[in-house]
Amino acid sequence: MGTYTIKMPDVGEGVAEAELVELNVPIGEMVREDDIFAAVMTDKATVEIPTPVSGKVIWFAGEIGDTVPVGAPLVRLEVEGEGNEGETSADGQTQVVSSALQPVAAEEPLSVTNAQAAPQPVYEVKTSPKVVAQNPKALMRAEGEKPLAAPALRKRVKDAGMDLRQIAGSGPAGRITHEDLDAHFAGGGTAAPSLASAQNHDVTDIKIVGMRRKIAERMVEAKTRIPHISIVEEIDVTSLEDLRMKLNDERGEKSKLTVLPFLMGAMVTALKEQPQLNANYDDNANIVHQFGAAHIGIATQTPKGLMVPVVRHCEALSIWQMAQELSRVTQAARDGNAKREELSGSTISITSLGKLGAIATTPIINKPELAIVGVNRMAVRPMWNGTEFVPRKMMNISCSFDHRIIDGWDAAIFVQRLKTLLETPAMIFVEG
Amino acid sequence: MDILKCKLLVIGAGPGGYVCAIRAGQLGIDTIIVEKENPGGTCLNVGCIPSKALIHAAEEYSKVQDADNSETMIGLSVKGASLNYAKTVSWKDNIVNRLTGGVSGLLKKARVRSISGHAKFRDGKSVEVETAHGPQIIEAEHIVIATGSKPTELPYLPFGGNICSSTDLLSLTEVPKKLIVVGGGYIGLELGTAFRKLGAKVTVVEAASSLLPHYDDALTRPVLARLQQLGVEVLVDTKAKKLGGADQSLIVSTGDGNERELEADKILVAIGRSPCTDALELDRLAINMQGPFIQIDDRCQTSMRDIYAIGDVTGEPMLAHRAMAQGEMVAELLAGEKRDWDKQCIPAICFTDPEVVSVGLSPKEAKAQGFDIKEGMFPFQANGRAMTTEREDGFVRLVARADNHLVLGIQAVGENVSELAAAFGLAIEMAARLEDIAGTIHAHPSRSEALQEASLKALGYALHI
């Protein structure tokens, strides 16, 4: 009778210790060669530990939940004939407790005996898709060595969109076996894994009805009938933001101002100078209806889809009133209780995706209007002031115009005017 | 005439082209194939197949002639053996017709449209074909050039009259009395040997210092010995200069600088093959060439998008089975599969007497690539099957890496060793080690036992030598 010690195997990926999560065989019971007697878990995977010999379990390194360092004894078995330790089973018990407490380095002499006497335990990865599992015997080739593989295997690798050179081989002369490839796939390989290449042939049919069909029709109408011209301009909104913060601070508990009411104010001011932009084009009758009122449509994402509620008579509203009305109509649209007149009659529109606003967009005109102003994301960017780079709050606007009626020149003037007004916000409030 | 449109157009219905078209058809690709002559290309019409038919007929005739002269080793004697060569030729032509007809049937079965005529490029997406009914324009998304090769001419011995290409020689209706073969490569030796056995007096003229220059001395020695036994005169270091008097002789200059006049009824010029690119009007396209050949990458793509080239037109080795594999790969690529050329070896066979097979690296090539090698050679003299067929000349030779015993190359010379090419090729494609071959039971009695014994020899324990 001898004692055979099985140590915590190197479970890979530089893991120094592993937690005992399963003990399948109680102390005193027999295990047969290749039985799985325990499972350990690292932060990457659960690994099953088989025994390379048959024998009676006489000691475990701990309870479930305990952590055992790699290389430290994990289990001791009483085996027929000589074990891989000199001690008898009786001494084993005492010897064990002390050695388990010793640092790993102290186990060095033992591990030498173990390596000579026992075959390398083979363990398999049970779970966790993250582990790059390769057949443990598989070796990568030396630099420049041709990967060896049979044609059928080469085809599997190509079909998966992978490179043979990245797969280790465990076969004779380093040949890549189908098992190596399976392990590579299971481990999610470094190259395109089989998962990414797996073809999905599902088709889901979704009926386009109601609101979505209406949106689709209007978009097609606008995009196909109207030749859009789009202009993107960057705006330094540092002053505007300072102003907005101050105003908001003074508002106290009342609802805060966003950038949009300022933009609406700037549009009202700019439209006074270019009233031809504040219009609807009846392209069947060849008539442009130019309006004195500035009814600004606000493109709004609602649970049902895109809607454009309208803030009416902006030319007669203060910044705060616009903010209040903006919030009311957009909320009504989102709640689904906006009235018909709140959803129609706009003369120009704004589209803003807020924080999703990107660098530039190509807004589609809300037909029969002639112009739409798109607001892009604000960001602090280094700007050159003539002598140095300074951090400025920058925001782009992307505006589209109906090129049938609005020439590029007029469109550019409008955008420049908006830029001037937004960069010097006081001008929005001062009557020209 | 209406313009024809297709996804894939294959120019040339040789082994490369027709395989490409059939595979494409199987994969559901709308395919047209254009061929100016019979389908089957050089291989079926004027190459592999008709030459092998003649080689077989010559061998049969040669055996009974031996028995006519005197009783043979096995006790056979025949009186009044004769060969009706006209019948031999019609038998050969019948085989060719069966095979080319078969190719047409296979193309039809794969729903490939066949157009007969000569194709010229108009641009990178269309060709014009001169058909019997006038010009036909075909527009294609992808075009595969598979126009093959033709025998190379010597400027001072142009084909015509008594100067034959291999094609001309195969279509002779009677056996010439005196045949001079210019070129000691595999084509010259295969046909020279066959015509010698058919009764011609044959002289082989080779400018280099050895025959079959691609093979090492060990492999060519049994072939040279047999040529001598058959009474074929071999002149190495000898250059053909010009025709002699009345076109019935050839003037050659021998290695020592002297001129010699050799009498000949027919002169076979078999100095190699050149790609058929001229008639395509490739100069209309921006296709990069590599010497006379079309340059391709490991997916057989040319320098022009959507134009592929396969087979002899892309260079050496000019072998039908290479073209077929390329054709298959291109069709699969066009069907959206991921493919590239990853073949480990292309077997090459000389149907000389005895036959020579080479697969993978020769010992010299392996050493040149920096491999430390082990060799195992097993002679057919020690093979029971070889003894029972009266042909003990030749051997099987294996080349393997010394470190991991990976088989790098297998060569053989001997009667019927062409049939061993499958085993050789499989071993290398499967990345076999010496132990794999040694551990496979090879049927007894057969020549294939020599393969197992050669690997045992390389491992140091051959059993039967």
Interface residues (C-beta under 8 A of the other chain):
Chain A: L148 A149 A150 P151 R154 K158 D159 G161 L164 G171 P172 A173 G174 R175
Chain B: E337 K338 R339 D340 D342 R401 N404 H405 L406 E429 M430 A431 R433 E435 D436
